[in-house]
Structures are given as structure tokens and as C-alpha cells.
Amino acid sequence: MVKIWIKQLNILNKNSKINFDKIILDLLNLEFEKYDIKILSGFSNLYRLRIWTYRIIFENIDWKVKILFLWKRWDVYKWLRKI
């Protein structure tokens, strides 16, 4: 089963000029210093990476990154309310 964020990444790569592949690769290689990353309030291990109007929600446990959601700002925060 394909993860939801991978399907979203394919759609965004077609419709956007932002190179999400490079951003995802940097994120998985723990190269955070270039990006606007903040911990989400109310969650202990959830972080958000902001790229223009897009957000990547990921979990960082013991220096292992797991991407949970990638989409436009409003949709990501609606999804977070359901958790």
C-alpha cells in the first residue's frame, strides 16, 4: 500500500515548481538547518516543515524521520484536528 504522502507528492510535483523531491531527501537525511521547522504545539514528536503554502508534517523519534502528511496549509491542519 502506498503511503498517502507519496500520492500527494506525485500530484504536487506535477502542479508546482517547487522541488519537493530534494526537500524530502534533505528531511530524510536529517538536514534541517535550511528549512523552517517547528514543533507542533500539543504534540510531543510532531514537527512541521513550511514551504510557501505547503506543509510537511513529520515525526522525529530517535533521529528517525517518518513523514505523515504533505499538502497545502489548510488541509494539513484540518487533518491534524482529526488526530
VOPAGU-2260 file (C-alpha; in pm, 1 decimal, decimal comma):
REM VOPAGU-2260
SITE   aa  ch    i         X         Y         Z
SITE  MET   A    0       0,0       0,0       0,0
SITE  VAL   A    1     135,6     339,3     -99,3
SITE  LYS   A    2     157,0     596,9     176,1
SITE  ILE   A    3     -77,6     893,0     141,3
SITE  TRP   A    4     202,7    1149,4     130,8
SITE  ILE   A    5     368,2     976,6    -165,6
SITE  LYS   A    6      48,6    1011,9    -370,9
SITE  GLN   A    7      27,2    1376,2    -267,9
SITE  LEU   A    8     391,8    1428,9    -361,9
SITE  ASN   A    9     326,9    1298,6    -712,7
SITE  ILE   A   10      36,1    1540,7    -755,8
SITE  LEU   A   11     235,4    1835,0    -620,2
SITE  ASN   A   12     535,3    1762,3    -842,1
SITE  LYS   A   13     309,6    1791,2   -1148,1
SITE  ASN   A   14     137,4    2109,8   -1035,1
SITE  SER   A   15     413,4    2300,6    -857,2
SITE  LYS   A   16     750,5    2449,3    -941,7
SITE  ILE   A   17     891,1    2357,7    -600,4
SITE  ASN   A   18    1134,2    2065,6    -596,3
SITE  PHE   A   19     969,9    1854,5    -327,4
SITE  ASP   A   20    1191,7    1555,8    -403,6
SITE  LYS   A   21    1500,3    1744,6    -285,5
SITE  ILE   A   22    1319,3    1871,4      23,2
SITE  ILE   A   23    1203,0    1520,2     117,0
SITE  LEU   A   24    1553,2    1385,6      62,7
SITE  ASP   A   25    1701,8    1655,7     287,4
SITE  LEU   A   26    1441,4    1582,2     550,5
SITE  LEU   A   27    1510,9    1209,0     548,7
SITE  ASN   A   28    1886,4    1279,7     567,9
SITE  LEU   A   29    1827,4    1497,4     876,6
SITE  GLU   A   30    1945,0    1817,4     707,1
SITE  PHE   A   31    1705,3    2054,7     884,4
SITE  GLU   A   32    1905,1    2378,2     900,4
SITE  LYS   A   33    1786,7    2511,5     561,7
SITE  TYR   A   34    1416,5    2490,4     638,6
SITE  ASP   A   35    1156,6    2649,4     861,3
SITE  ILE   A   36    1078,5    2365,6    1101,7
SITE  LYS   A   37     884,2    2398,7    1425,8
SITE  ILE   A   38     744,3    2152,4    1675,8
SITE  LEU   A   39     364,5    2139,6    1673,0
SITE  SER   A   40     202,1    2251,7    1994,8
SITE  GLY   A   41       8,6    1977,7    2166,0
SITE  PHE   A   42     220,0    1701,7    2013,4
SITE  SER   A   43     545,7    1572,3    2154,7
SITE  ASN   A   44     716,3    1432,8    1842,8
SITE  LEU   A   45     534,2    1600,9    1553,7
SITE  TYR   A   46     701,9    1873,9    1352,1
SITE  ARG   A   47     600,2    2084,4    1056,6
SITE  LEU   A   48     818,1    2198,2     771,3
SITE  ARG   A   49     686,8    2506,1     592,5
SITE  ILE   A   50     741,5    2565,7     219,7
SITE  TRP   A   51     535,9    2858,9      93,7
SITE  THR   A   52     173,9    2745,1     134,0
SITE  TYR   A   53     265,1    2379,7     169,0
SITE  ARG   A   54     330,6    2190,3     490,5
SITE  ILE   A   55     506,8    1863,4     560,2
SITE  ILE   A   56     411,6    1704,2     889,7
SITE  PHE   A   57     665,1    1454,5    1014,3
SITE  GLU   A   58     755,1    1259,7    1322,9
SITE  ASN   A   59    1110,1    1251,4    1458,2
SITE  ILE   A   60    1177,8     974,1    1709,0
SITE  ASP   A   61    1538,1     887,1    1795,3
SITE  TRP   A   62    1663,4    1067,5    1481,3
SITE  LYS   A   63    1440,5     858,7    1254,5
SITE  VAL   A   64    1210,1    1069,8    1040,4
SITE  LYS   A   65     868,7     942,7     938,3
SITE  ILE   A   66     667,9    1166,9     706,3
SITE  LEU   A   67     299,2    1165,8     790,0
SITE  PHE   A   68     134,8    1424,9     567,5
SITE  LEU   A   69     222,6    1660,9     283,9
SITE  TRP   A   70     -25,3    1906,6     139,9
SITE  LYS   A   71    -146,1    2265,4     140,0
SITE  ARG   A   72    -161,9    2450,9     467,6
SITE  TRP   A   73    -534,7    2439,6     536,9
SITE  ASP   A   74    -574,8    2072,6     451,4
SITE  VAL   A   75    -283,7    1971,0     674,5
SITE  TYR   A   76    -421,4    2149,0     978,6
SITE  LYS   A   77    -770,5    2003,9     918,1
SITE  TRP   A   78    -609,2    1659,8     909,6
SITE  LEU   A   79    -426,2    1729,6    1236,5
SITE  ARG   A   80    -752,2    1809,9    1415,9
SITE  LYS   A   81    -869,9    1456,1    1341,4
SITE  ILE   A   82    -575,3    1300,2    1524,0
